[in-house]
Amino acid sequence: MFGDAELITELMAPPTGNLTVRRNDLLALLADKAGPEHAAFNKKLIGLEQSDTCVTLKFGDGTEEAASTVIGCDGIHSAVRRSIVGAENLSAAPQFSECGVYRAIVSTEKLEQAIGPEIARTSNVFLGPDGYVIMYPVDGQKSVNVGLWPRRRGPWTQREWVIPAQKEAMEKEFDVWGGTVHKIMELMDNPPFFATHHHSFQPDSFYKGRVCFIGDAAHSMPPHQGAGAGQAMEDAYVLAQVLGRIDPKCPSQEEIKAAFKGYETVRKPRSQRVLDTSVEAMGFWSDFYHKDLESQDVQDFVRRANERFQWIWHDDIAGQAERARRCMQKDLDCTAVKVNSVH
Ligand SMILES: Cc1cc2nc3c(=O)[nH]c(=O)nc-3n(C[C@H](O)[C@H](O)[C@H](O)COP(=O)(O)OP(=O)(O)OC[C@H]3O[C@@H](n4cnc5c(N)ncnc54)[C@H](O)[C@@H]3O)c2cc1C
C-alpha cells in the first residue's frame, strides 16, 4: 500500500532533462524562423483538386491557390486527410480514446503553498483509481500545467469534444483520490473537460499524387507519452530532407511520388508504434493503482515506465532521413530503368 503522493520512481530524460514549452511560445519561435513572408493566416482549406501537373487548393473565403505539391499538416480534423481518403472512409475521422482530461494552468506560487515546492516545481505523474494526474511547470516556472485524466469507457455521445466549466464533475470523479490531488483541484478555477480522440483506423497511405499529410493529420494520438508534437516534427524533418532533393520549380510526378514514398516508408511504422503505445499508455498509468503488487511487480513497473520513453526520445533522426533518401533514390532508379526499357 502506498501513501499519498509517495514517490515510486524518477523518470530521467538525459541529456537535457525534462524541458517543457508552451504551444504558443513554440509556434512563435517557429514562425519567426520560417519568416512571416512565407505564411498566410485566416485561410481555411475546404477542398483540394489534383491534376497531373498541379493541385488546386480551395479556401473558405472563396479564393483558390495552385501548387505543385501540398503537405497537409492540418491537425486531427485534417481536411487534407479527408480529401485524400474520402469523407466516407472509416479512416477519415478520429475515434474517441475512452478518456479525457480536466485541464488548467495554476500559479506555481499558490501550488507551492498548497503542496510544497518539491512537488510544485517539478514534473509529476500521480497514479490513482482509474486514471492519472500529470503536472509540469510552464512559462519559465511561473505556472504549472495540470491535467486530471479519468478513464471514460464506452463511446463519446456528445457533439462537442470540449465541455466547459466541469469543476463539480471533476471533484466528484476524483473524490476518492488523496489529499495532494484534492489540494491541486482546489486551485483549478472551473476547468473544461476535453474528450480525447485519436486516429484508430489508418489509411493504406499518407499520400496520393501530389498531396501528402503529416503530424496529427496522419497519426493523431492520445498524449499519454507526450509524443505527438515530436512525431510531427520528425515527419517534417524527414519530408524536408527528401523534398530538398527535388527541383522546387518544376518537380515531376515521379520525383514527388518517390519523395513521399521515402517519407512514408520510414515514418509510418515509427509514428504508428508511437500511436499504439500512446493508446496503451492510458491503461499502463491508470491500472497500476488497482493491482495487488509485490515489490518485484513494482520494480517491473518502474523498469517498464523508464523503458517506454527511451526509444521515443533517443532515435537517430538523421538516420531516418538518410533511409528515406535511399528509398527515394531506389524508387527513382527503378523508374529510370522502366522508362529506359520502354524506349
Ligand atoms: C491535452 C494534450 C496534451 C498534449 N501534450 C503533448 C506533449 O506534452 N508533447 C507532445 O509532443 N505532444 C503533445 N500533444 C500533442 C500535440 O499537441 C500534437 O501532436 C501536435 O500539436 C500536432 O501538431 P500538428 O501541427 O500536426 O497539428 P496541430 O498542432 O493541430 O496544428 C494544425 C494546424 O492546422 C490548422 N488547420 C486545421 N484545419 C485547417 C484548415 N482546414 N485550413 C487551414 N488550416 C487548418 C489549425 O488551425 C492548426 O494551426 C498534446 C495534445 C493534447 C490534446
The ligand as a Tripos MOL2 file, in Angstrom:
@<TRIPOS>MOLECULE
LIG
   53    58     1     0     0
SMALL
NO_CHARGES

@<TRIPOS>ATOM
      1 C1         -4.0740   17.6850  -23.9310 C.3       1 LIG1
      2 C2         -2.9430   17.4770  -24.8880 C.ar      1 LIG1
      3 C3         -1.6270   17.4570  -24.4170 C.ar      1 LIG1
      4 C4         -0.5590   17.2430  -25.2890 C.ar      1 LIG1
      5 N1          0.7130   17.2120  -24.8050 N.ar      1 LIG1
      6 C5          1.7520   16.9660  -25.6390 C.ar      1 LIG1
      7 C6          3.0950   16.9330  -25.1610 C.ar      1 LIG1
      8 O1          3.3450   17.1230  -23.9830 O.2       1 LIG1
      9 N2          4.0890   16.6800  -26.0570 N.ar      1 LIG1
     10 C7          3.8470   16.4520  -27.3870 C.ar      1 LIG1
     11 O2          4.8010   16.2080  -28.1640 O.2       1 LIG1
     12 N3          2.5910   16.4860  -27.8690 N.ar      1 LIG1
     13 C8          1.5430   16.7390  -27.0360 C.ar      1 LIG1
     14 N4          0.2620   16.7830  -27.5170 N.ar      1 LIG1
     15 C9          0.0380   16.5080  -28.9370 C.3       1 LIG1
     16 C10         0.3410   17.7270  -29.7930 C.3       1 LIG1
     17 O3         -0.4330   18.8400  -29.3930 O.3       1 LIG1
     18 C11         0.0210   17.3970  -31.2540 C.3       1 LIG1
     19 O4          0.5380   16.1300  -31.5950 O.3       1 LIG1
     20 C12         0.6350   18.4400  -32.1770 C.3       1 LIG1
     21 O5          0.0660   19.7120  -31.9040 O.3       1 LIG1
     22 C13         0.3920   18.0710  -33.6450 C.3       1 LIG1
     23 O6          0.8840   19.0930  -34.4570 O.3       1 LIG1
     24 P1          0.2660   19.3310  -35.9000 P.3       1 LIG1
     25 O7          0.9910   20.5120  -36.4360 O.co2     1 LIG1
     26 O8          0.2690   18.0730  -36.6660 O.co2     1 LIG1
     27 O9         -1.2660   19.6880  -35.6590 O.3       1 LIG1
     28 P2         -1.9040   20.9660  -34.8710 P.3       1 LIG1
     29 O10        -0.9870   21.4090  -33.7800 O.co2     1 LIG1
     30 O11        -3.2750   20.5380  -34.5230 O.co2     1 LIG1
     31 O12        -1.9110   22.0930  -35.9700 O.3       1 LIG1
     32 C14        -2.7990   22.0580  -37.0620 C.3       1 LIG1
     33 C15        -2.9190   23.4640  -37.6230 C.3       1 LIG1
     34 O13        -3.6800   23.4070  -38.8270 O.3       1 LIG1
     35 C16        -4.6750   24.4140  -38.7860 C.3       1 LIG1
     36 N5         -5.8280   23.9330  -39.5780 N.ar      1 LIG1
     37 C17        -6.6700   22.9230  -39.2820 C.ar      1 LIG1
     38 N6         -7.5930   22.7570  -40.2410 N.ar      1 LIG1
     39 C18        -7.3210   23.6940  -41.1830 C.ar      1 LIG1
     40 C19        -7.9240   24.0440  -42.4260 C.ar      1 LIG1
     41 N7         -8.9880   23.3820  -42.9090 N.pl3     1 LIG1
     42 N8         -7.4000   25.0760  -43.1410 N.ar      1 LIG1
     43 C20        -6.3060   25.7580  -42.6790 C.ar      1 LIG1
     44 N9         -5.6900   25.4670  -41.5010 N.ar      1 LIG1
     45 C21        -6.1970   24.4500  -40.7680 C.ar      1 LIG1
     46 C22        -5.0140   24.5940  -37.3140 C.3       1 LIG1
     47 O14        -5.5800   25.8740  -37.0910 O.3       1 LIG1
     48 C23        -3.6320   24.4390  -36.6820 C.3       1 LIG1
     49 O15        -2.9380   25.6560  -36.6800 O.3       1 LIG1
     50 C24        -0.8140   17.0310  -26.6680 C.ar      1 LIG1
     51 C25        -2.1360   17.0640  -27.1540 C.ar      1 LIG1
     52 C26        -3.1900   17.2870  -26.2710 C.ar      1 LIG1
     53 C27        -4.6040   17.3150  -26.8230 C.3       1 LIG1
@<TRIPOS>BOND
     1     1     2 1
     2     2     3 ar
     3     2    52 ar
     4     3     4 ar
     5     4     5 ar
     6     4    50 ar
     7     5     6 ar
     8     6     7 ar
     9     6    13 1
    10     7     8 2
    11     7     9 ar
    12     9    10 ar
    13    10    11 2
    14    10    12 ar
    15    12    13 ar
    16    13    14 ar
    17    14    15 1
    18    14    50 ar
    19    15    16 1
    20    16    17 1
    21    16    18 1
    22    18    19 1
    23    18    20 1
    24    20    21 1
    25    20    22 1
    26    22    23 1
    27    23    24 1
    28    24    25 2
    29    24    26 1
    30    24    27 1
    31    27    28 1
    32    28    29 2
    33    28    30 1
    34    28    31 1
    35    31    32 1
    36    32    33 1
    37    33    34 1
    38    33    48 1
    39    34    35 1
    40    35    36 1
    41    35    46 1
    42    36    37 ar
    43    36    45 ar
    44    37    38 ar
    45    38    39 ar
    46    39    40 ar
    47    39    45 ar
    48    40    41 1
    49    40    42 ar
    50    42    43 ar
    51    43    44 ar
    52    44    45 ar
    53    46    47 1
    54    46    48 1
    55    48    49 1
    56    50    51 ar
    57    51    52 ar
    58    52    53 1
@<TRIPOS>SUBSTRUCTURE
     1 LIG1         1 GROUP 0 **** ****
